[in-house]
Amino acid sequence: MAPRHETVVELVDEMSLLLRAARAMAQRTSARVDMPAPLLGLLWTLYVHGALRQNQLAEKLCISESALSRQIAVLAADGLIERARCEDDGRVSLVQISEAGRERMNTALEHRVDEYAPKFADWSEEQTREVLETIARLRQAIAE
């Protein structure tokens, strides 16, 4: 049975508030590692998913390839990402995080963990996993 209209309205409101909180978190992390949030998001995606084709990366970030190209140019100039040839198809170029980029992301990750771990200190591992699974399910549902 589908949720009631009122419940969906509450869910949409909570999602909006969650997205605002996530943006605020990204801005705080961005300031601490001295990198604009969109560039940090791009670098994070490569940190988590490894080398990707530019079109795959644009899809994951939900941005146009032209916007992505501009971001890639900035990160490449700073030595935080690099291009590599695809082993399966030498005509294809992959974007991957560099060692300097990995170090920057490790710093950013430590800032995020330091900030958020205390907020979840009274949650059990099981509760935390349930929330993680629910958020992943929510993300998949709204991404379709």
C-alpha positions as a printed NumPy array, in Angstrom:
array([[  0.   ,   0.   ,   0.   ],
       [  1.379,   3.384,  -0.995],
       [  2.012,   6.044,   1.655],
       [ -0.644,   8.667,   2.321],
       [ -0.38 ,  12.066,   0.647],
       [  0.4  ,  13.771,   3.972],
       [  3.227,  11.334,   4.646],
       [  4.772,  12.032,   1.237],
       [  4.566,  15.781,   1.952],
       [  6.401,  15.22 ,   5.259],
       [  9.005,  13.085,   3.49 ],
       [  9.612,  15.732,   0.828],
       [ 10.023,  18.353,   3.564],
       [ 12.526,  16.195,   5.468],
       [ 14.451,  15.506,   2.252],
       [ 14.665,  19.237,   1.617],
       [ 15.988,  19.824,   5.126],
       [ 18.451,  16.946,   4.784],
       [ 19.77 ,  18.357,   1.501],
       [ 20.261,  21.748,   3.142],
       [ 22.145,  20.141,   6.01 ],
       [ 24.279,  18.2  ,   3.513],
       [ 25.1  ,  21.408,   1.634],
       [ 26.086,  23.071,   4.909],
       [ 28.326,  20.098,   5.722],
       [ 29.921,  20.297,   2.277],
       [ 30.562,  24.025,   2.731],
       [ 32.226,  23.486,   6.122],
       [ 34.425,  20.72 ,   4.741],
       [ 35.164,  22.827,   1.679],
       [ 36.369,  25.702,   3.843],
       [ 38.526,  23.428,   6.   ],
       [ 40.351,  21.938,   3.011],
       [ 40.345,  25.167,   0.96 ],
       [ 38.488,  23.779,  -2.053],
       [ 35.12 ,  24.786,  -3.547],
       [ 32.381,  22.277,  -2.718],
       [ 31.701,  21.243,  -6.357],
       [ 35.38 ,  20.393,  -6.867],
       [ 35.433,  18.536,  -3.564],
       [ 32.395,  16.538,  -4.716],
       [ 34.115,  15.602,  -7.962],
       [ 37.273,  14.58 ,  -6.139],
       [ 35.235,  12.587,  -3.598],
       [ 33.486,  10.683,  -6.402],
       [ 36.829,   9.646,  -7.896],
       [ 38.15 ,   8.788,  -4.414],
       [ 35.223,   6.436,  -3.807],
       [ 34.62 ,   5.001,  -7.294],
       [ 38.087,   5.054,  -8.819],
       [ 38.903,   5.973, -12.415],
       [ 35.862,   6.807, -14.548],
       [ 35.086,   7.943, -18.061],
       [ 34.084,  11.571, -18.172],
       [ 30.489,  10.744, -19.16 ],
       [ 30.21 ,   8.288, -16.238],
       [ 31.543,  10.925, -13.873],
       [ 29.078,  13.546, -15.17 ],
       [ 26.233,  11.078, -14.663],
       [ 27.274,  10.29 , -11.085],
       [ 27.57 ,  14.001, -10.272],
       [ 24.328,  14.904, -12.118],
       [ 26.051,  17.697, -14.057],
       [ 26.655,  18.394, -17.733],
       [ 29.861,  17.23 , -19.373],
       [ 30.767,  20.826, -20.213],
       [ 30.507,  21.869, -16.536],
       [ 32.498,  18.784, -15.619],
       [ 35.214,  19.648, -18.149],
       [ 35.74 ,  23.02 , -16.471],
       [ 35.997,  21.379, -13.042],
       [ 38.398,  18.738, -14.344],
       [ 40.624,  21.456, -15.817],
       [ 40.917,  23.185, -12.429],
       [ 41.654,  19.971, -10.508],
       [ 44.135,  18.775, -13.147],
       [ 45.972,  22.124, -13.051],
       [ 46.254,  21.717,  -9.269],
       [ 47.616,  18.183,  -9.713],
       [ 44.692,  16.581,  -7.856],
       [ 43.43 ,  14.456, -10.754],
       [ 44.971,  12.981, -13.862],
       [ 43.9  ,  11.316, -17.065],
       [ 44.797,   7.752, -17.959],
       [ 44.102,   5.539, -20.96 ],
       [ 41.499,   2.832, -20.514],
       [ 43.178,  -0.58 , -20.549],
       [ 40.204,  -2.133, -22.393],
       [ 40.023,   0.579, -25.047],
       [ 43.089,   2.75 , -25.603],
       [ 40.966,   5.375, -27.361],
       [ 39.091,   6.082, -24.125],
       [ 40.435,   8.448, -21.515],
       [ 39.686,   7.925, -17.828],
       [ 39.762,  10.547, -15.104],
       [ 41.362,   9.402, -11.857],
       [ 42.441,  10.9  ,  -8.58 ],
       [ 46.164,  11.578,  -8.161],
       [ 48.183,  10.848,  -5.05 ],
       [ 47.969,  14.538,  -4.08 ],
       [ 44.194,  14.368,  -4.581],
       [ 43.99 ,  11.243,  -2.437],
       [ 45.895,  13.019,   0.343],
       [ 43.532,  16.003,   0.124],
       [ 40.518,  13.668,   0.319],
       [ 41.968,  11.824,   3.302],
       [ 42.192,  15.182,   5.069],
       [ 38.62 ,  16.083,   4.081],
       [ 37.352,  12.692,   5.224],
       [ 39.03 ,  13.079,   8.614],
       [ 37.365,  16.494,   9.024],
       [ 33.962,  14.992,   8.205],
       [ 34.42 ,  12.024,  10.535],
       [ 35.66 ,  14.269,  13.347],
       [ 32.621,  16.506,  12.916],
       [ 29.977,  13.815,  12.578],
       [ 31.098,  10.864,  14.691],
       [ 30.115,  12.589,  17.962],
       [ 26.618,  13.267,  16.581],
       [ 26.07 ,   9.523,  16.165],
       [ 27.829,   8.405,  19.348],
       [ 24.616,   7.131,  20.932],
       [ 23.598,   5.15 ,  17.836],
       [ 24.361,   1.445,  17.708],
       [ 26.129,  -0.065,  14.705],
       [ 22.823,  -1.713,  13.777],
       [ 20.904,   1.588,  13.924],
       [ 23.572,   3.313,  11.879],
       [ 23.465,   0.56 ,   9.238],
       [ 19.644,   0.786,   9.078],
       [ 19.825,   4.541,   8.463],
       [ 22.545,   4.021,   5.863],
       [ 20.427,   1.454,   4.016],
       [ 17.346,   3.689,   4.186],
       [ 19.226,   6.701,   2.834],
       [ 20.662,   4.582,   0.01 ],
       [ 17.184,   3.324,  -0.83 ],
       [ 15.811,   6.878,  -0.757],
       [ 18.603,   8.119,  -3.021],
       [ 17.949,   5.332,  -5.507],
       [ 14.201,   6.026,  -5.49 ],
       [ 14.535,   9.73 ,  -6.206],
       [ 17.318,   9.249,  -8.768],
       [ 15.048,   7.225, -11.064]])
